[in-house]
């Protein structure tokens, strides 16, 4: 997914080191040697007009079809420890980009709002691959490419914590009441950490936190937050990031039981989403089946996730108890409800995965009931665009769900603005839903 500009020739950007914070970034930092050809366009000339900003930053890691071909070289378990080494080895075998161009406008097109185009790239050893993508004009006049902002506004001010209020102060980390609790037996990754509140006469409502990482990396131990230093300065649109997580100590102090979830990881978003959501539903069933044992309220479950975890939380919300490909009897607790009663989506309104089965909105027409949703997205997020978040909120509302959408000015992906400004509003959302 990449936008060439007519007559523009570029040299490759400097090669960047893999992020220590997220080794996922190693997968997206391929060395590029560009041979950009003049492009064709539709009659309006809109394609070259919006391309000049994008071409200078787009890299090979964003070509999803090509990336899936890359990953065929390294199928199998990819751990945090060996991801960087494997990605570097794959880079050597696929070689550098030897050419890329706009192949054609495939339409349908609307010169004012959307253009669908096809691109092609060739690689030194891998050969050729191509991508189709839609360019969409946003309400503020900027354009997005398949959810990635072409021209985010770098001068937009960061969102205030509240009207003159200081930023939220995250609590010191606490230890899990029960760590590495297995909720299924298909994979050693199917484990969760359970944080229990002080004993009470009433069972505790449950908040299930689901980490992000493109279904490729990530770990439940990123919550609770332990690194309170300043966030790293991003070296690209992919980070490095300072992971944004809920304040688990504050939630347990309010009487919530909190779960931090691990799930099966894959080698691409396209192939990793299905087993990840299957695991999410299995974890909900396990917790509900064992609600009495852990003094949990089986009627008050919330799913809260960031990025890919936000997508998973949304999927748990919209699928509920309707049959779906995410129901895997081999994971246990067949017949137990996998529905949740509240959903929080931080920058996770992903709508580009292949096939209807992986589309969040696909399940809305057949949903018998829908939980309350709270969706938050930054207007400078180049991974999940505000347009994607708006679309999800609109479709949920149209389907009858109680859904709210908050846009954070100037905030990008995994932006510190989330923990600084969105903890208290999210607590209020959960409290209202569960009558706390």
N, C-alpha and C positions, 0 to 999 in steps of 0.2 A: 504494500500500500504506500504509494509514493507518487508525488506530483512533479513531473519535469516542467521546466520553463523553456520556451522556444529560444534557441540561440545561446543558452547559458551553458558554460562549461565550468565544472567544479573539480577541485582536487578533493581527496577524501579527508574527512575530519581527523584530528589526531586520535590515535588509539588510546582508549582509556583503560585504566586498571579495573579489575572486578571490585565491586563494593565489598567492604568488610562487613557492613551492616546487613546487606542482602546479597547473597551469592547468586541469587536469581539474575542479577544484572550482568553477570558474566555471559549469560546466554544471548544478550542483546547487544554486545559490543564487538561486532565483526569488523575487521579492517576492510575499507572500501576503496576501490580504485574506479572512478566513475568515467564512463564514456557516454555522455548525455547527447541524444540526438534531437533534432528539431521535432516538435510535436504537432499533431493535427488537432483540430478543435471543432466544436459545433459552430453554428452561424453566429452565435452571440459573442464568441470570443471569451467566454467566462472561464474556460479551463486555464489558458495561460495567464489571465488576469489574477487568479487567486493562487498561482503556483509558486511565485517567487520566494515567499517566506518559507514555504514548506520544504522545498527541495534541499535547502542548505542544512537541514537537520534530520531528515528522514534516513533511517539506516536499515540494513538488511534484516535485522531482527524483527521488523514490523511486517515483513511479508509472510502472512500466516501459512499460505500454501507451501512456500519454500521452506519455512521453518519446520513444518511437519515432515518434509523430505529430509531436512537436516537430522531431525530426531530419529528417523528410521535407522540412522547410523548408531544411535546410542540407546535403543530401547532397553528397558529394564529398570531396576531400582536406581534412582538418582538421589543421593543423600546430600545433605548440606556440606559434608566434608569433601565429597569428590565431584560436586557439580562443576566448580571452576575448572578442574583438571579435564573433565570430560568435554566441557564446552570448548576449551582451548584445542583439544585434540580434534574435535569435529571441525573446527575452523580450518585447521591445516588440511583436512581431507576434502572440504568443499571448495577451498580456494577463494580468491578474491572475486568481487563483482567486476565483470569485464564489460558490461553494458546494461543499460536500462532505458526504457523509452515508454511513452504513451502509445499504445497500439491503436486504440480507436475509442470513439464515444459510442457506447452500446445502447444508451437510452433505456427507457423513455427519459426525455429531458424536459426541464422547465427552466428557462434561462434565468428566471427570477429566484427560484428556490432550490432546485436540485439538478444535479448532473451525474449520470452514471458513466464511468469510464473503465477501461481495461488497460493494465500496464504489463509490461514484460521485462524480465531480467534474465541475464545469463551469467553463469558462474564458471570459474576456471575449471573445476573438476565435476561439479554437480550437473552442469548443463543448464537448460532453460526452464523457467516456470513463469506463471502469470497470475495476476490478481485482478479481481473486479471489486470496485468500491463505489460508494455513493458519496458525493460531495453535497453537503446540506447547509443552506444559509440559515444563520441563527437570527433571533429577533434583534440583536444588537448590531447586525450587519457583518459580523465575522462569519467565517466558514468553518465547517468541520469535515474531516475525512474519516468516515466510519467511526465517529465518536472522538476523534482526536482534534483538538482545536488547531486551526491553521494559524491564527493570529491572536493568541491570548493577549490581554491588555496588561503589560508588565507594570503599568503605573497605578493599577487599581489598588486602593488601600486595603490592608488586612482587616478582617472583620473585627469589630470591637467585641469584647467579652460580653458586654451588655451596655446599656446606656451609662457610660462612665464607670462601670464596675471593673474591678481587677480580674485578671485571668484566673481560671479555676486552678486550685492548688491540689494536685494529685496526692493521695494518701501514701504513706510508706508501704512497701510491699509486705504481704502476709503469706504464710505457707498454706498450701492446700490441706484441707481436712483429710482428704483421701486422694492420693496421687496414683496415676497410671491405672485407673479402674477400667478394665476391659469391658466394652459394651457389645462386642462381636468377636468372632474368632477367625475371620477370613484372612486378616493381615495383622501383623504386630503394631501397625499404626492405629488400629481401632481402639484407642484408649482415650480417657478423659480425666481431667483433674476436677475434683469437686470441693468447693469452698462453702462450708455450712455456716449459717448464722448462729447466734447464741440460742440455746434451747428455749422453746416457746410452746405454749399450749396449742397454737395454731400451726398447721403445716405451712412451710415456706413456699412462696411463689418462686419460680425458677427462671433465671436468665442464662441462656446458653450462648456463650461467646464463640464465634467461628472466625479463625484467623484467615487472612488473605495469602496471596503468593502465587496467583495464576494457576492453581491446582498443581504446582510443580514444587514449590518450597514452602516453608513456614512451619511453625511449631507452637503448640499450646503454651509452652513456657514463655512466650513473649508477653503473656499476662500472668501475674501483675508486672507493671512497669518497674524496671530496676535502674535503667539509665536515665538520669534526670539532667544530663548535660544539654547544651544547646544542640539543636538539630544540625546535621551535616549540610553543607551547601551542595545542592544537586549539581552533578556534572552533566546530566542529560535529562530528558523527560522521564526516564526510568529511574531516577534517583541519583545517589543513594537516599533512602528515606529513614525517618525516625518513626517507628511503628506506633500508630495510634490505637490505644486499647481502653476498655472501660476501667473505672476505678473500683476494683474488686473489693477492697476494704470498705469503701463507702457503701457499696451495695449490701454487703453482709451486715454492716452496722444498721442498715435500714430494714433488715429482716429478710433479705433475699438470699436464696441459695444460688451460687454462681458456678457455672460449668465452663471450663476451657477445653475445647474439643480438638483432638487430632483426627485425621481422616486419611484415606489412601491418597497418595500423590502420584502423578503421572509424569509424562515427558512433554505434554502440550496441553493447552487449554481445551482444545477440541476433544481430546480423548480422556482428559482427566475429570471433566465435569460430571459425567454420569456416575462413576463409582464414588466420587466425593459426596454428591447429594444422596446417593443410596446410603452412605455411612451416616450422613446427617439424620436421615429418617430413622435409621437403626438406633442411633443414640437417643433420639426422642422416645422411641418405643421402649428401650431399655430403662430409661429414667422413669417413665410412667409406670412400667411394670414393677419397678422397685420403689415406687413413691412412698409406700408405707415404711419400708426399711430405712429410708433416709429422711423421713418426715418431710416430704415434698407435697405440694398441692398439685394433684394431677390435672386440675382444671385451669391452672395459671402458669403456662409456659410461654416464655418469650425467646425469640431467636434474634441475635444481634451480631452483625458481622461487618467486616471492612473488605472492600475490593472483592476478590473472589469469594470471600466469606460472606459479604453482603449479598452477592448473587445467591449463595446457598441459603441464606436466611430467607430471602424473598421466595425461593423455590419451595422451602418448607411451608411458607405461608400460603401460597396459591394452590399447591397440590393438596394440602390437608389430608383428608382420608379418601379422596377419589383415587381410583386405580391409575397408576402411572408406571413408566419404566424404572422409576426410582424405588419401587417395592421389590425387595430381594428377600424371599422367604429364608434363604440360607443364612441370613444375618440374625435370625432369631426373633422371638416375641411376636410371632405371626398373630394377627387378630387384635393387637394392641394399637390404639390410635397413635398416629404420627403427626397429628395436628398441633399447631401452636396458636396462641391467642393474641400475640403481639409480635411485630417485626420491626427491627431497626436496621436500615440499610445505609451504611456510610460508604459513599462512592463505589457502589456495587451494582448499578443498573445496567448490567451487561446484556446486550441484545444482538450480538453479532455471531454467536456460536451457531454451528451448522445444524439444520434440521429443526422441525417444529417441536420435537420432544425436549430440546434444550432451551426453548423460548419460554420466558417467564409468563408472558401474556397469553400464550397458547392455552393455559389451563384456566383462564378466567371465565370463559363462557360456560364451563361445566362445573364450576365450583359451587357447591351448595351453600357454603358460608365462607366468609373471608375475615381474617384477623385485622386489627388496626395496624396501619403502617406509618412509620416515620422515616422519610427519605431525606438525606442530607448530601449535598454535592458542592464542590467548589466550582466557581465560574472560570477558573484557570486550570482545571484538571485536564491534562492531555492524554489520560488513559480512559477515563469514563467522563464523557462530556456532559455539560448541563442539559443539552438537548435529550440525551438518553434518560437522564433522571426525570426530566419533565414528561417525557413520553410515558414512562412507567407510572408516574403519579396520575397522569391523565387517564390511562387505561384502567388503573385500579379504581379511581373515582367513578368512571363510567360503568364499571362492573358492580358498583354499590359498596365498595370498601370505604372505610373511614381512613383516608390517607392525607398526610400533610407533607409538604415539600419545603425545605429550607435551602436557599442558595447562599453560599459563603463567598463574598466578594474577594477576589485576589487569591483564593485558596486553591492549591494544587492537590495532587494525589498524596495520600498519607501526610497531609499538611498538619503542622502543630496547631493550627486553628481549631481542629476538631476537639482535641483534649482541652484547649484553652476556653472554648466557647460553647461546646455542645454537650458537655457532661451533665450540667444542671438541667437543660431542657429535656434531655433524654430521660433523666431520672423522673422528671415531672410527668412525662408521657407514660412511663411504666407505672408510676404511682396512681395516676388517674385511671388507667386501664384496670389495674388490679385492686383498686380501692384502698390504697395504703394511706 
